[in-house]
Amino acid sequence: MIRLRPGALAAAGAIAVLCTACAGSPTNGTPSAAPAAASSSAAPAVLAASKVGTAVSDAAKQASSVHVSGTVSDAGTVKLDLKLSKDGASGTVDKDGVAVPVLRIKDKYYFRFTDSLIKEAGIPAGSSVVAQLKDKWVPSTSQIGAGIGDAFKEFLDYSTFINGTVGSLGTTTFSGGEKSTVNGASVLKYNSSEGTAYVAADEPHYLLLLQQAGKGTMNFSDWDKPVTVTDPPQSEIYSGPGA
């Protein structure tokens, strides 16, 4: 039976670090569209700084989906691009160049073997095992996928992810409230001791961007928009030893 070293899934597991970092420390870096200060930045904020944490937490918990993307540096570099909903999730997690495509369909989880993950797993190049694994999806119901459900739930289950990131901002103390824009959307900019949060100016007050100097950036978009995820075709699911 094929058994992966614990480090083989570190690329995916590293997302837990990202979640923790976001929960306790809003992130920083250069966003895809840098926030632009509005000319009327001195105008009173619609949302009081004292209510920001509760507002973004409540909005996220009432939504049913979100698109999360960003880069975080913490014992390496983690890049992610995930679409999450209450019924499923899809996307890619990349830890120091090791890419791990992931899926969730209700209670079933998958990861796919890429060239970089096969190399990280220590599988010899040119072996017959590589041919069996390359570009194949491994489900949590398989022997070699046992345990990935518990690990992946941290970042692929919508409620678990939100509670551990945006939801935890409810206890963070913010200040400010200057008007700005992020990717064309009107936002209010709030600061905390750990970083900066950009929040949708209009209700619901969704969190759109988290920044932390020297740590990274996390973008949140497409809140409450439909996310469709389906099981991979049977031909793309791993069927070798340990399946």
NORKATA-V653216 format. One record per backbone hydrogen bond with DSSP energy under -1.0 kcal/mol. CO is the residue of the C=O (numbers start at 0). NH is the residue of the N-H. E is the energy in kcal/mol with one decimal. If there is no record, write none. Layout:
co,nh,e
CO,NH,E
CO,NH,E
This chain:
co,nh,e
4,7,-2.0
5,8,-1.1
6,9,-1.4
8,12,-2.8
9,13,-2.0
11,14,-1.7
12,15,-1.9
13,17,-1.3
14,18,-2.5
15,19,-2.2
16,20,-2.5
17,21,-2.3
18,22,-2.3
19,23,-2.2
20,24,-2.3
37,40,-1.2
39,42,-2.2
47,50,-2.1
48,51,-1.0
50,54,-2.4
51,55,-2.7
52,56,-1.8
53,57,-2.7
54,58,-2.3
55,59,-2.1
56,60,-2.1
57,61,-1.7
58,62,-1.1
63,85,-1.3
64,223,-2.7
65,83,-3.0
66,220,-2.4
67,81,-3.2
68,218,-3.8
69,79,-2.4
70,216,-2.0
71,77,-3.0
75,73,-2.4
76,95,-3.0
77,71,-2.7
78,93,-3.3
79,69,-2.0
80,91,-2.1
81,67,-3.2
82,89,-1.9
83,65,-2.2
86,105,-3.0
87,84,-2.3
88,103,-2.5
89,82,-3.0
90,101,-2.8
91,80,-2.0
92,99,-2.9
93,78,-3.1
94,97,-1.7
97,94,-2.1
99,92,-2.0
100,111,-2.0
101,90,-1.5
102,109,-2.5
103,88,-2.1
104,107,-2.2
107,104,-2.7
108,139,-2.4
109,102,-2.0
110,137,-3.4
112,134,-3.0
113,117,-2.5
114,118,-2.1
115,119,-2.1
116,120,-2.1
117,122,-1.7
118,121,-1.5
123,126,-1.6
126,130,-1.1
127,131,-1.4
128,132,-2.1
129,133,-2.8
132,135,-2.5
135,112,-2.3
136,237,-2.8
137,110,-1.6
138,141,-1.6
142,145,-1.1
144,147,-2.0
146,150,-1.5
147,151,-3.4
148,152,-1.8
151,154,-1.6
151,155,-2.2
152,156,-1.3
156,160,-2.8
157,161,-2.8
158,162,-2.6
159,163,-1.6
161,166,-3.6
165,168,-1.6
166,169,-1.1
167,170,-1.1
168,171,-1.7
174,190,-2.6
177,188,-3.0
178,37,-1.7
179,186,-2.6
180,35,-1.2
181,184,-2.2
184,181,-2.1
185,200,-2.3
186,179,-2.3
187,198,-2.6
188,176,-1.6
188,177,-1.1
189,196,-2.9
190,174,-2.1
194,191,-2.8
195,210,-2.5
196,189,-3.0
197,207,-2.8
197,208,-1.4
198,187,-2.6
203,205,-2.2
205,199,-3.0
207,219,-2.2
208,197,-2.7
209,217,-2.2
210,27,-1.5
210,195,-2.3
211,27,-1.6
211,214,-2.3
211,215,-1.9
214,72,-3.5
215,211,-1.7
216,70,-1.6
217,209,-2.4
218,68,-2.1
220,66,-3.0
221,224,-1.6
232,235,-2.1
233,236,-1.4
235,136,-3.2
239,242,-1.9
241,142,-1.0
241,143,-1.8
